[in-house]
Amino acid sequence: MADPYKNMIPAGTVTIAAGTSTASIALTANPANRKDVLVTNTSNQIAFFKFGTSAVTAATTDTPIGANRDRVFHAGDATHVAAITSTGTANVYFTTGYGH
């Protein structure tokens, strides 16, 4: 089966410098109204994230993204994302776009 994200068309990227307190940011608007988000964790710490509204917060029971990993998720109608770590810090990048 072909990977629909091999040729992902990005709309923009935002970054959260996640730590042990929740932090959130608005996702980049996607003109195609598609909410696929490539989540990239460039640190040696597991990060946890959650999509939602401007009031979204993250907890260590939310979706994990492994250290030095990336993966595409569907964010639905979310406008924001929050991230947190259980220890240390992690730069987590959220690239909005869609597969082609």
C-alpha positions as CSV (number, residue, x, y, z in Angstrom):
1,M,0.0,0.0,0.0
2,A,1.3,3.4,-0.9
3,D,2.2,5.9,1.8
4,P,-0.2,8.9,1.3
5,Y,2.1,11.1,3.3
6,K,5.3,10.4,1.4
7,N,4.6,13.5,-0.7
8,M,2.8,15.5,2.1
9,I,1.9,19.0,1.0
10,P,2.7,21.2,4.1
11,A,0.8,24.4,4.9
12,G,3.1,25.5,7.8
13,T,4.9,24.5,11.0
14,V,4.6,25.6,14.6
15,T,6.8,24.5,17.5
16,I,6.2,23.9,21.1
17,A,9.2,23.8,23.5
18,A,7.5,21.2,25.8
19,G,8.4,20.9,29.4
20,T,6.8,19.5,32.5
21,S,4.0,22.1,32.4
22,T,1.5,22.1,29.5
23,A,2.1,24.5,26.7
24,S,-0.1,25.2,23.7
25,I,-0.1,27.0,20.3
26,A,-2.4,27.6,17.4
27,L,-2.0,25.2,14.4
28,T,-1.1,26.8,11.1
29,A,-4.2,27.4,9.0
30,N,-4.6,24.9,6.2
31,P,-6.2,26.5,3.1
32,A,-7.4,23.1,1.9
33,N,-9.3,22.7,5.1
34,R,-7.5,19.4,5.7
35,K,-6.2,18.8,9.2
36,D,-3.5,16.2,8.8
37,V,-0.6,17.1,11.1
38,L,2.9,15.7,11.0
39,V,4.2,15.6,14.6
40,T,8.0,15.6,14.9
41,N,9.8,15.2,18.2
42,T,13.5,16.0,17.8
43,S,14.5,15.4,21.4
44,N,15.6,12.4,23.5
45,Q,12.4,12.7,25.7
46,I,9.0,11.3,25.0
47,A,6.4,14.1,24.6
48,F,2.7,13.9,24.9
49,F,0.2,16.0,22.9
50,K,-3.5,16.7,22.5
51,F,-5.4,18.6,19.7
52,G,-8.3,20.9,20.7
53,T,-9.5,24.5,21.0
54,S,-7.6,27.5,22.3
55,A,-8.3,26.1,25.9
56,V,-6.6,22.7,25.2
57,T,-4.1,21.4,27.8
58,A,-1.9,18.3,27.6
59,A,-1.2,15.6,30.2
60,T,1.2,12.7,30.3
61,T,-1.8,10.4,29.7
62,D,-2.4,12.0,26.2
63,T,-1.0,10.7,22.9
64,P,2.8,10.1,23.1
65,I,5.3,10.8,20.4
66,G,8.5,8.9,20.9
67,A,12.0,10.5,21.2
68,N,13.4,11.3,17.8
69,R,10.2,10.2,16.0
70,D,7.6,11.6,13.7
71,R,4.1,10.5,12.7
72,V,1.1,11.9,10.9
73,F,-2.2,12.3,12.8
74,H,-5.6,13.6,11.8
75,A,-6.5,16.6,14.0
76,G,-10.2,16.9,12.9
77,D,-11.6,20.3,13.8
78,A,-8.8,21.3,16.1
79,T,-7.4,24.8,16.0
80,H,-4.7,24.4,18.6
81,V,-2.3,21.7,20.1
82,A,-0.8,21.3,23.5
83,A,2.3,19.3,24.6
84,I,4.0,18.3,27.7
85,T,6.8,15.9,28.9
86,S,7.1,13.9,32.1
87,T,10.7,15.0,32.6
88,G,13.1,17.3,30.8
89,T,12.2,19.2,27.6
90,A,11.4,18.4,24.0
91,N,11.0,20.5,20.9
92,V,7.9,19.2,19.1
93,Y,7.0,20.4,15.6
94,F,3.5,20.3,14.2
95,T,3.3,20.6,10.4
96,T,-0.2,21.0,9.0
97,G,-0.9,19.7,5.5
98,Y,-2.3,16.8,3.6
99,G,-1.1,13.7,1.8
100,H,-0.8,13.8,-2.0
